[in-house]
Amino acid sequence: MFYETARNDHGLPHDPFKSCVVPRPIGWITTIDAAGGLNLAPFSYFNACGDHPPQVMYAPSGPHAAEGGAKDSLHNVQETGEFVANLATWEQREAMRLSSSGVPSSVDEFALTGLETEPARLVRPPRVKGAPIHLECRLHKVIELLADDPGRFRNWLVLGEVVGVHIDDSIITDGRVDQSKFRPIARLGYADYTTVDSHFAMPFPD
Ligand SMILES: Cc1cc2nc3c(=O)[nH]c(=O)nc-3n(C[C@H](O)[C@H](O)[C@H](O)COP(=O)(O)O)c2cc1C
């Protein structure tokens, strides 16, 4: 099959795009606003996107239905310039799901989910306790992406420099991050997810 995205004439019951680029890791993003209000939300438009220095991205779309404005994860990072990307895992999948609820800015998703915070070392937003990997990040820049109908719905890309990395010692085996202990979850499109439960190695070409 082929479809032209401007026409969206795929003829399928659901738009297949998000099922084509998979699996997408889930950056569970902690931010704070200028008054110190906490926010936590998952983003599957999330990835590492550079090295030296390490860099990550997440892409909030909006407006947020509950607020009529940008998502807190965009607004806060623009206001205070920092975030923590916590890596979501199988163990914390239910809390991750709940933290995506469309609640007003005044609602702290830590209180909503029962999750606890741990302080970060180099940035003000806290870490999600229990997540085995946390990336402490400083905002590099926000880029506005294309939007079909910007008056209704807009898309942004938040780029951050990773200034500190926490890795729980319990997921390190023989000096390497052990994916079988880490068990990150990732998005597959629709309401489907996967976990990293298998891997294979291939040598770099000469
Ligand atoms: C697994 C998962 C992945 C998500 N990925 C994104 C994403 O990449 N971009 C986005 O705008 N919303 C995404 N969402 C929805 C946001 O998490 C949700 O809108 C959240 O309420 C935003 O919160 P905020 O206003 O507190 O920033 C995702 C939700 C789930 C459950």
The ligand as an SDF file (V2000), in Angstrom:
LIG
                    3D

 31 33  0  0  0  0  0  0  0  0999 V2000
    3.6780    6.2420   26.3380 C   0  0  0  0  0  0  0  0  0  0  0  0
    3.2570    7.6540   26.0480 C   0  0  0  0  0  0  0  0  0  0  0  0
    3.9990    8.4240   25.1730 C   0  0  0  0  0  0  0  0  0  0  0  0
    3.6310    9.7410   24.8970 C   0  0  0  0  0  0  0  0  0  0  0  0
    4.3850   10.4760   24.0210 N   0  0  0  0  0  0  0  0  0  0  0  0
    4.0500   11.7550   23.7600 C   0  0  0  0  0  0  0  0  0  0  0  0
    4.8630   12.5440   22.8700 C   0  0  0  0  0  0  0  0  0  0  0  0
    5.8730   12.0950   22.3440 O   0  0  0  0  0  0  0  0  0  0  0  0
    4.4780   13.8310   22.6460 N   0  0  0  0  0  0  0  0  0  0  0  0
    3.3760   14.3720   23.2420 C   0  0  0  0  0  0  0  0  0  0  0  0
    3.0860   15.5460   23.0130 O   0  0  0  0  0  0  0  0  0  0  0  0
    2.6030   13.6570   24.1000 N   0  0  0  0  0  0  0  0  0  0  0  0
    2.9330   12.3700   24.3780 C   0  0  0  0  0  0  0  0  0  0  0  0
    2.1670   11.6310   25.2520 N   0  0  0  0  0  0  0  0  0  0  0  0
    1.0750   12.2950   25.9620 C   0  0  0  0  0  0  0  0  0  0  0  0
    1.5930   13.1280   27.1360 C   0  0  0  0  0  0  0  0  0  0  0  0
    2.2990   12.3150   28.0600 O   0  0  0  0  0  0  0  0  0  0  0  0
    0.3990   13.7940   27.8540 C   0  0  0  0  0  0  0  0  0  0  0  0
   -0.2040   14.7100   26.9540 O   0  0  0  0  0  0  0  0  0  0  0  0
    0.7690   14.4910   29.1100 C   0  0  0  0  0  0  0  0  0  0  0  0
   -0.4310   14.8400   29.7950 O   0  0  0  0  0  0  0  0  0  0  0  0
    1.5510   15.7620   28.8700 C   0  0  0  0  0  0  0  0  0  0  0  0
    1.7390   16.2980   30.1240 O   0  0  0  0  0  0  0  0  0  0  0  0
    2.1960   17.7450   30.4900 P   0  0  0  0  0  0  0  0  0  0  0  0
    1.1420   18.7440   30.0800 O   0  0  0  0  0  0  0  0  0  0  0  0
    2.2480   17.5560   31.9600 O   0  0  0  0  0  0  0  0  0  0  0  0
    3.5310   18.0100   29.8780 O   0  0  0  0  0  0  0  0  0  0  0  0
    2.4940   10.3070   25.5120 C   0  0  0  0  0  0  0  0  0  0  0  0
    1.7240    9.5210   26.4010 C   0  0  0  0  0  0  0  0  0  0  0  0
    2.0970    8.1950   26.6510 C   0  0  0  0  0  0  0  0  0  0  0  0
    1.2820    7.3580   27.5970 C   0  0  0  0  0  0  0  0  0  0  0  0
  1  2  1  0
  2  3  1  0
  2 30  2  0
  3  4  2  0
  4  5  1  0
  4 28  1  0
  5  6  2  0
  6  7  1  0
  6 13  1  0
  7  8  2  0
  7  9  1  0
  9 10  1  0
 10 11  2  0
 10 12  1  0
 12 13  2  0
 13 14  1  0
 14 15  1  0
 14 28  1  0
 15 16  1  0
 16 17  1  0
 16 18  1  0
 18 19  1  0
 18 20  1  0
 20 21  1  0
 20 22  1  0
 22 23  1  0
 23 24  1  0
 24 25  2  0
 24 26  1  0
 24 27  1  0
 28 29  2  0
 29 30  1  0
 30 31  1  0
M  END
$$$$
